[in-house]
Amino acid sequence: MEVRKERFGMLSSGDAVSIFTVSNGTMSFSVTDYGCCITAILLPAAKGGYDDVVLGYSTLEGYIRNKPHFGSIIGRCAGRIANAEFVLDGTKYQLTRNSGGKHCLHGGYPAYDRQLWQADIISGSDEAGVRFSRISPDGEQGFPGEVRLTVSYTLSKDNTIILRYEAHTTKTTPINLTNHTYFNLNPAGMEADGGYVSALNHQVQLFASRYVAVDNSLLPTGALIPVEGTPFDFRTSKPLLQDFAKLENGYDGTWLRDADSTGDIPLAAVVMEPVTGRTLHIYSTQSAITMYTANFLNGEQGKNGDVYNKHSAVCFETQHVPDSPNHAEFPSVWVHPGEVYRHETQWRFTV
């Protein structure tokens, strides 16, 4: 196991930004302390060398703008919050209206992936990586409570990237952290039109029999709909493209993980790319998973001159249901003083 630290660039504040590469001899991943962004995951290629199976940028400048949130840490509360507000103990809290000028998306401003985090290397013979930490001040993004945050990304000998989240708060507050990595398990390469190869050939299985109904603003209505007979039925593995024609723009929805999922860290999803046979098993303690087929990418200039267009990747955001602060019927996102917010997600690769 090896962790290598290098200089990635400098912010306008004069603070230096580092990038860390973690390798187990078979595969590796890279992450920067600016926004805890995962910048690369390298898996062995069939003809030698490696394929990078996540979207991102080659430079720090890319991550400073990073509108799609490539590889980012998302918080304090991932997903959309209706009308950018919620009520707690009779007090209304106003958040950033950064979605359609009306709603809050991914915590609002200042974004967690626009922050420089404290980074400490984790060394071990079976698992190694980086632990990131920062303090979110009381009132940041409009949320109550000072929150001490710890996020660690490690790699194990069995080709598993482990994401661990922990938080402590001084006041009751909603916390819903996730990672926003864009996966494309295909062999690296460009399409004839210059766009990056589509991820819609990926076959996906989700261990969920209900999905979250949303309105035209992609806000949950409060209803949980059985997936049977709908394009959202992934209980049996199927290509993303199979029911795509039945959708308006692609998948951008949330599924509630079945309660009968077994194990300390239940299996949430299985993703297989048929050209290489690469498989990604996603395990998570979170109650829900959001799948997003990069419906809003449009000519984004990425790594190595690649151009990312619509459906160039698919995200699997293990988290709680969006807008949970406004829906008592959803699993709770409230964290109280003296409690510990703790969740874990594993990405296990068959390379």
N, C-alpha and C positions, 0 to 999 in steps of 0.2 A: 504494500500500500504506500502511495506517495502523494504528498500535497506540495505543489509548487506555487509560490507567490511571485507575481511580477507586477510592475507598474503598468496601469492601464491608461492613465491620463491625469489631468488636473482640472478641477472645477474653477469657475471664475472667482470663487472665494479664496483660492490658493491652496485648498485642501487636495491632497493627492488621493487618487482612486486606484485601488489594486484589483487584480484579477487572480483568481485561484484556480488551479487545475488539479483535479483529484483523479488518480488512476489506480486501477487494481491489476494492471498488466494485460488485461483483456479489453477493457473499455475505459472511458474517462468522461468526466463532465467538467465544465468550467463555470465559474460564478464570480460576479463582481460585488464588492461591498457597496456599490451605488445601487440602491433599490433591491438588493439581494437577488439580482437578475441572473438567471441561468442562461448563459450565453451560448453554450454548445453542449451536446451530448454525442460523443463519437463511438460508433459501433463498428466492428470489423466488416469490411466490404468483401464481397465474394471473390473479387479479382485482386485482393491485396489492398493494404491501406485501410482507410476508415471512411465511413459516411457520417456526416453530421445530420442528425435526425430531428433537430429543432430549428425554428426560424429565429432570426435575430440580426444583429449588426456587427460589423467588424471593429467599430471604434466606439469610444466613450461618447462622442458627439451624437451617435445614433441613439444611445440609451438616454441621453439628456432630453431628446425630443420624444421618443418612444410612445407615440400616441396609441399604438395597438397593445401596449403593455407586454411586449415580448419577454417571456421568462420571469415576469415581475412578481414581487410580493404584493398582495392586495389586502388592504385593511383601512380603517379599523373595521369596516363592515362591508364585505364583498357583495357584489350584485347591486340591484337598484333598490332605492328606498323612495316610496311614493311621496310626491310633493316635497321631497328633501326635508322631511320632518318626522318626528315621532314624539309621543307624549309618555313621560315617565313620572309617576307619582304626582300627577297634576301639572307638571311643568313641560312646556313644549320646547323641544330642541330643534333649532333651525340648522340645516346642513347646506352644503354647496349645491346649487342648481346647475350641475354640469352635464345633464342628460336631457336634451331637448329644451333646455332653458327652464325646466320645471322640476325635474327629479334629480336625485343624487345617485351617482354611479361609482362603485368601487371606493367609497369613502370620501370622494370629493377632493377638496384642496386644503392643505398641501398633501399630495399623493405620497403614499409610503414608498413608492418606487422612485421618488424624486429626492430621497434622503440618503445621506451617507451614514452607513451603519458601522458600529464597532465590530471588528472581525477578529476572531481567535481561531487558530488552527486546532483541529481535533486529530490527534495521532493515535493509531492503534494498529495491531497486526491483523485484525478481522474487519475493522471498519475505520474509515478516516474521512475527514471533510472539514467543514468550516461552521463555526457558530457565530451568528450575528445577533447584535442586541442594540436597542435604543430605548429611550423614554419618550413616550407620546404625552405631551403636557396636557393637563386638565383644560378642556375647551378646544383642543386641536381638532380641526375639521368640524367643530360644533358639538363634538361628543363630550359627555361629562367624564371626569375622572382622569387622574394621571395613571397611565398604563405602562408598566415595565414589560417590554417585549423581548422574547428570545426566539430566534428561528435558526434551526441548524439543518444543513444539507450534508449528508454523508453517503459514502459508497461502500458497499460490502464486497466480500470476496465472491459472492454468488451473483454479481451483476445487478444488485438492487440499489437504487438511489432512495434514501430514506429522508423524508421531510418531517421535522418535528417542530411543533409550534407550542409556545408557552406564554402566558400573560397573567399579570397580577394588577389589580386596579384599586384605586383609593375610593372610588365611588361606583355605584351600580351603573353599568354601561353595557351596550351591546357589543360583542366581539365576534367577528366572523372572518378569520384569516384564510387565505388560499394562495396558491401559486398559479400564474397565468402562462404557463409554457405552451407553445404551439408545436405540436408534433407532426412530423411527416416521416414515416418509416421507410419510404421508398428509397431506392438508390439515388444518390445525389445527381442532379443534372437539370438541364434546361429544356423546356418545351420548344417546339419549332418557332413559336411566336415570341420567344424571349421570356415568357413567364415561367415561374417555377412549377414543377410537376404537381398535379392535383393530388389531394389526399383522399378523394372520394372513393378510391378503390379499397380503402381500409375496411376490414370486417370487424364489427363491434358487437359485443355482448354486454348488456347492462343488467345487473342483478336487482331489478326494480320492476314492480308490477303497477306502479302509479307514477304519473307525471304531474307537474304543476301547471294548471291552467293559467294563461296570461291574457291580458288585453292587448290592444293595438300598440301600446307603449312598452310592451314586454314586461308589464308589472303583474305579479300574481294577483288573481282574483280571490284567492282563498280556497278554491276548489282543488281537490286532488282527483285526477281522472284515471280510471283503469286504462292501461295501455292496449289491452286486447282489441284487435280490429282497427288500430290506428297506426300511422307511420312511426309512432313513438314506441312501438313494441320491439324491444331489443332483447327480450328474454332468451331468445335463441339467436346465435350469431348470424349477422347478415351484413352485406356491403352497405356502406353509407348511401351509395347511389340508388339502392333498390327502390326506396319510396320517395326519392328526392323530388320527383315530378309532382307529388301531392303537396309539397310545401311551397310557401310563397317565396322564400329567399334562402332557405337552408335551416339547419338545426341551430337553435339558440335557446335551449330549454333546460329545465331542471327536473331530475327524477329523484324520488324519495326511495332510498335504499330499503329493501325488504327487511322487516324486523327479524325474520328467521335466518338471516345471514349468520353463519357460524364463525367462530374463531375470535381471538382477542382483537385482531385487526381484520375485519371481514373483507372478502373479495368484493369489490365494487364494479369492476369492469375488466374485460379482456379485449385487447385490440390486436388484430393480426393483419400484416401487410402481405398479400399473396405472391408478389414477385420475388421477395427475398425469404419469405416465411418468418420474418421477424415478428415476435410476439411481445406485447407489453401487458403484464398483469398489474392492475391497480388495486391496491388494498388501502382501506381507510377507516378510521374511527368516526369520520364525519357522517352525518345522517343523510346527506344528499350529494348528488354529483350534477354539475352543469356541463353539458356538452355543446360546444360552439364550433361550427364549421367555417370559421374565418370569413363570414359573409360580407364583411365590410372592408376587407383588404382590396386595394385598388392601385396597383402600380407602385407599391411600397419598395423602396430601394433597400435591399438587405445585404447580407454577407456575400463577399466574393463577386459582387456585381449581379447577384440574383435579383430578380424582380418578383415580388410576391403579389399575386392577384387573388381574387375571390376563390375560396376553397383550397388554397395552397397548404392548408394545415387543419388540424382539429385539436381543440383544447378540451381537457378533462379537468374541471375545477372542482375538487372535492371540498365541500363547504356545507353550510346550512342553507336553507331555502332563502332566496332573496326576499327583501322586505319583511323579514320575520319580526322586526321591532313593532310592526303594525298589524301582526296577525298572531293572536294568542293561540290559534289552532295549530300553528306550525311548531316544530321542536324549538325549544327556547334558545335564544342567543344571549340571554342576560347573564352577566357575570357580576358577582357581588364581592365587596371587600372581604378578604379572608379566604375566598375561593381561588382555585387555580384553573385557568383555562388551559387545557392540554389536549392536543390532537396530534395524530400521526398519519402520514400517507406514505405508501411505498410504491415505487415504480420498479417492477421486477422484469428485466429484459431477458428474453431468449435470443441470443445473438447468433 
